[in-house]
């Protein structure tokens, strides 16, 4: 465990202002979900999740290089589990949209695949 520097704040806890360019529809979608005051926290959480995914992918690549690819049956089960999770997330998002929790503006990202 790290010891915080003098003053009690860890560098990870100090927010820095940065400029990021992104499509206006994505900005509208974030604002619809997080509100104007929650924008930075929403983007920060999304970046954190992407960093975790990148690290996981690196770990999987390293593991595959050492042990070889996963057996096809395991790969099939993982794919099915991911598809079920995606379906559940889509259903939850649709229910949220149906109840009026998300605005129509900024919703064009829906249905797009990651990657």
Beta strands, then each sheet from edge to edge (+ up, - down):
end
